Amino acid sequence: MNSVRSMKMKIIMIVIFIFTLVPIFNSNRNNRNSDKINLVNENMKISGISEKIHINGNSGWLAFKNAGNCSGQGIFSDPYVIEDLIINGSGSDDCLFIENSDVYFRIENCTIFNSGNGELDAGINLTNVKNGLIINNTLYDNKKGLSLSYSDNNTIIGNIFTNNFYGIYIEYSDGNHFYLNNIGGILHAIFYRYSTFTFNSLKKMLYTYQGQNYTNYLGNYWSNHDGYDRDNDGIAENYYKVLAFITGYHLYDYYPLMEPTWNYEIHRIVESEEEANGGDIPGYNLLFLICMICTTSIILYKRLRKSHK
């Protein structure tokens, strides 16, 4: 009898222990995704006014860091970071010019304006550059807000482009990704030639729009897009068409946003189609695991009781 009572207490303690762990597992699981993209379309942490910046080559990045102008190591897990600056181009040349670079870097939360008006001038100019992340910046009153030439594998997220002659200027560049940006008050939103570009997130995202949660790919907000949204999920059903210069070849933003991005609360990236369709991430179905353990415990308990009768 004592052994039965002892086994019963052990089973109860195991079940209590499992339910205690559930919030911890769920918290850890959510934290894995919640910080993958953090869009704050307000330059809240601006800390200094900067002169125009020119970085040439990977050695140029190192010299720039050694002079105390940025942080990081230039690797995937610890990129060079330029952040929280106001850069006034004073009406000539580029505000921020990076060339001949393949280290990892991030330009974040900067206000960049008043570049020169020449054909090569831009707020941010990337020439022969890879592995850049341009995130949460405001670019206005430039000849080109952002210019990419012979530059591949860069990501542009959460920026505001307004009152530039060209919002984005792209040529001879491939594998770049551009989404969750606001493009407004621009004569030419996009100019590109001989390039490939993705205009929406690479994975679906969990987001809130007008008080409702949705899961979908997310594109950009284009102020000159006459979109319609029958299902009220904040994504226009009609695509935004970008016409290429010279070739006449079209690119599309298949998930254009109905409103500027600050009307969308981005929670996290959805890692799998199963999760996007309401399922759980494989290996983390805790409810199923708990049910199996409880069922097994009950069976063992009943067998134990029978063996002692």
N, C-alpha and C positions, 0 to 999 in steps of 0.2 A: 504493500500500500504506500509506503514511504517513497519507493522508487517511482511509482506512478505520479504521486504528488510532485516529486522533484522534477520529473520530465515535463509535467504540465507547466510548472513555473519557468523552466528553461524556454519552452516554446513561447510563452507570453512575453518573456524578456526579449527574445529574438525579434518578435513582431514589433514591439515597442521601439527597439533599436533601429529597425529598418525604417519605420515611419519618421523617426527623428532625423535620419539621414536624408530623407527626400528633399526638404527645403535646401539643404546644403548642395546636393547634386544639381538641383534645378538652378540655383544661384550661380554655381560654377559654369553650368552649361550656357546660361544666358550671357554671362560675362564674356565668354569666348567670342561672341558675335557682336555685342553691343558697341564696342569701341572700334570696329573695323572702319566705320566711316562716321565722322562727327562733323556735320555741316553747321556752321554758325555764320550766317550771312551778315554779320555785323563785325566791323573791325574794332573789337572791344579792347584789344590788348596792345594797341599801337604805343610804342615806347620811344620812338626816336625818328628824327628827320635825317634822311640819308642823301648823300651825293649820288650821282649816277654810278652804276656798278658795271664793271666789265671783267668777266672771268674767262680766261683762255686756257683750255686744256685741264687735265687732271692736276697737273702741278700748280695751275692757277688757283684751283680750289684749295689746295694745301696752303699756299701763300695767303689766301684770303682768310682761312681759318687761323693761321699763325698770327695774323694781324689782329685777331680778336673780333672778326666780323661775322663769324658763323660758328655753329657747333656741329658735332657729328664726326663720323669717320669715313663717310662716303661709301658705306656698304649697305646691303639691303636692310639689315636689322638696325642699322644706326646711320641713316643718311646725313649728308650735310644739310643744315637747315638755315635758311634765311627767313626771318619772320619779324612781324610787328614793326614794319618800317613805312614811312611816307617818302616816296621818291618822286621828286618833281624834275622832269626832264628839261625844264626851262626853255622849251621850244626848239631844242636841237638834238639830233641823234637819238639813240635808244635810251630809255630809262634804265633798263636792266638787260645786259647783253651777255649771254653765255654761248661759247663756241668750243667745238672740238673736245667734247666731254662725254665719257661713258660711265662715270661714277654715279652712284645713287644720290639724289638730292631732292629737297622739298622747298618750295617757295610758298609761304603761308601767311595769311592775315596781313598782307601789305596793301597799301593804297598807292597806285602807280598812275601818273597822269602827266600830260603836257609834253609828250615826245616831240621830236622834230616832225616836219611835214614832208620830208623827202620820201621817195619811193621805198627806201630801205629802213625807214625809222619805225620803231614800235615801242609800246610800253614794256613788253617782255619779248625779247628776240632770242630764239633758240636756233642755232645754226650748227649742223652736224653734232647733235646732242641726243643722247639716249638716257633712259631711266630717270626722267624727271617727274615730279608730282607737283602740279600747280593747283593749290587748294585754298579756297576762301579768301581770294583777293578781289579788290575793286580796281578796275581799269577804265579810265575815262579820259576824254579829250586827247586821244592819241591818233596818229595816222593809222596804226594797226594796234588793236588792243594786245593781241598775242600773235606773233609770227613764228612759224615753224618751217625751216628749210633743211632738207636732207636730214631730218630728225625723226627717229623711230622710237617706238615703245615708251611714249610719254603719256601721262594721264592728267586730264584737266577736269577738276571737280569743284562745284560749289562757288564759282566765281561770278562776279557781276561785271558785265561789259555794257557800257553805256556811252553814247555820244562819241564813239570812235568812227573814223571814216570806214575802216574795216574792223569788224569785231574780231574775227579769227582769219588769219591769212596763212594758207598751207600750200607748200609746193614740194614735190619730190620727197614726200615723207609717208611712211607706212606704219601700220600697227599702233596708231595713237588712239586714245579713248577720251571721249568728251561727253560728260553727262552731268545732270543736276546743276547746270549753269543758267544764269539769267542773261538773255541777250535782248537789250532794248535800246531805243533811241539811236539806232545805227543805220547809216545809209546802206552799207553792204554787210549783212550779218556774217556771211561766210564767203571767202574767196579761196578756191583751191584748184589745183591742177596737178595731174600726174601723181595722185596720192590716194591712199586708202585710209578710212577713218571709221570709227564706231561711235554712233551718237546716242547710245543708251548704255545703261549699266550691264556688266557682263553676266551678272546673276540677278535673280529676282530679289526684291527687298520687301521687308515688312514695314509698312508706313501707315500713318494716320492722316486722313484728309477729311475735313469737315466733320470731325468727331467719329468717323468710322475707320476701322482697320481694313487694309487691303494688302495683297501680296502680288507684285508684278515687277516687270522691268520698268525702269524710269529713264526718261530722256531729259530734254532741256526745255526751258521756257523761252519761247520766241515771241516777242511782242507784236511782230507783224504776221503771226499765224492766226488765221480765222478758223479756230478749231471748234468742234462740237463734241459733247460728252454725254451720251445718252444714258450710260450706266452710273454717272456721277462718281466715278472713282478718281477724278482729277487728271485722267489721261485722255487726250483727244483721240477719237476714233479715226480721224483723217490724218494721214501722215504729213510731216513737214518735209517739203522737197527742197534740196539744195542743188543748184545748177552749177556744174563745173565750168570753169573758164576754158576756152579753146575746144576741149573734147566734146562738150555737150552731154557728157555722161552724168547721170543723176545719182546723188546719194540721198538717203532718207533718214530722218529721225522718226522711227516707227512708234515711239512712245512719247510724243511731245506733251509737255505739261500744260494744263489749262491756266495755271496761275504761277506767279513767282515762287521760288522754292521755299521761302519762309512760311508759306501756307501749308507745307507738308512736314510732318514730324517723322523723320527717318529713324526707325528703331534698330534694325540690324539687317545684315545680309542673310538671305535664305540659302543654306548650303546644299540642299538637295530638292529634287522634284517631289519626293515623298513628303518632305516637310512643307513644301509650298502647297501641296494638295491636302494639307490637314493632318498628315501623318507625323511620325516622330523620327528623329535622327536614329539610324540603326545603331544598336548598342546602348541606347539611352531610354528605352521604353521601361521606365521604372515601375509603372503600374502593373505591367505584365509580369515583371520580375517579382513584385510583391505578391501578386496573386498566386504565382507558381510556388513561392516559398510557403505561403500560408496553407495552400492546398496540401503540399507535401507534409507540412507539420501536422495538420489534422489527421491525415492518413496514418502517420507514424504514431500519433497519440492513440488513435482507435486500436491500432494493432497491439500497442503496448498494453492497453487495458484488457484486451482479449487474452493476451498471453499470461496475465496475472489472475484470471478468473479460475 
